[in-house]
Amino acid sequence: MEYYAGDFFEFRGILVIEHTPDGKSRGLQNSQLKFYSDNVDITRSGKLKTRGKKEIEVRYNGKAIGKFTITVK
């Protein structure tokens, strides 16, 4: 997905899989996740204001569980 300055962050379609210590896996619902950029919650109203690479942190139940990078043009 491409992002441009002024776009809102789109989290629908992102699939997050939880792997438990007992070897089980399950998909987490997007409604259970929060997405942060620069410690700002961008899950519901995250307007991407500046260009460049942005690290997105994924949180589940308040705990950071992963990160990925997007590019804003």
C-alpha positions in Angstrom: 0.0 0.0 0.0 1.2 3.5 -0.8 0.9 6.4 1.5 1.1 10.1 0.8 1.5 13.0 3.2 -2.0 13.8 4.4 -3.3 10.3 4.0 -4.8 8.5 7.0 -3.1 5.2 8.1 -5.1 2.2 6.9 -4.9 -0.8 9.1 -7.7 -2.9 7.6 -6.2 -5.9 5.8 -3.2 -6.2 8.1 -3.0 -9.7 9.5 -1.3 -10.3 12.8 -0.7 -13.9 14.0 0.0 -14.6 17.7 2.2 -17.6 18.4 1.8 -18.9 22.0 4.4 -20.7 24.1 2.4 -23.9 23.7 2.9 -23.9 20.0 -0.6 -22.7 19.0 -1.2 -19.8 16.6 -4.2 -17.6 16.1 -5.0 -14.5 14.1 -5.7 -11.4 16.1 -8.6 -9.2 15.2 -7.8 -5.7 14.1 -10.2 -4.4 16.7 -7.9 -5.9 19.4 -4.8 -4.0 18.0 -3.5 -0.5 18.2 -1.0 1.0 15.9 1.5 3.7 17.0 3.9 6.0 15.1 6.3 8.1 17.3 4.3 7.0 20.4 1.1 8.5 18.9 -1.9 6.2 18.5 -2.8 6.3 14.8 -5.3 3.4 14.8 -8.5 5.5 14.3 -7.4 8.9 13.3 -3.8 8.7 12.3 -3.1 11.3 9.6 0.3 10.8 8.1 1.6 14.4 8.1 5.2 14.1 7.0 7.1 12.3 4.3 9.7 9.6 4.8 10.0 6.2 6.5 7.7 5.7 9.5 8.1 2.9 12.0 4.7 1.5 13.0 4.5 -0.3 16.3 1.7 -2.9 16.8 0.3 -3.2 20.4 -2.0 -5.9 21.7 -3.5 -5.4 25.2 -1.2 -2.4 25.7 2.0 -4.5 25.0 4.2 -3.9 21.9 4.2 -7.1 19.9 5.8 -6.1 16.6 6.9 -3.3 14.3 7.0 -2.6 10.5 8.0 0.3 8.3 6.0 2.2 5.8 7.0 5.0 3.4 5.0 8.2 3.1 5.6 10.0 -0.2 
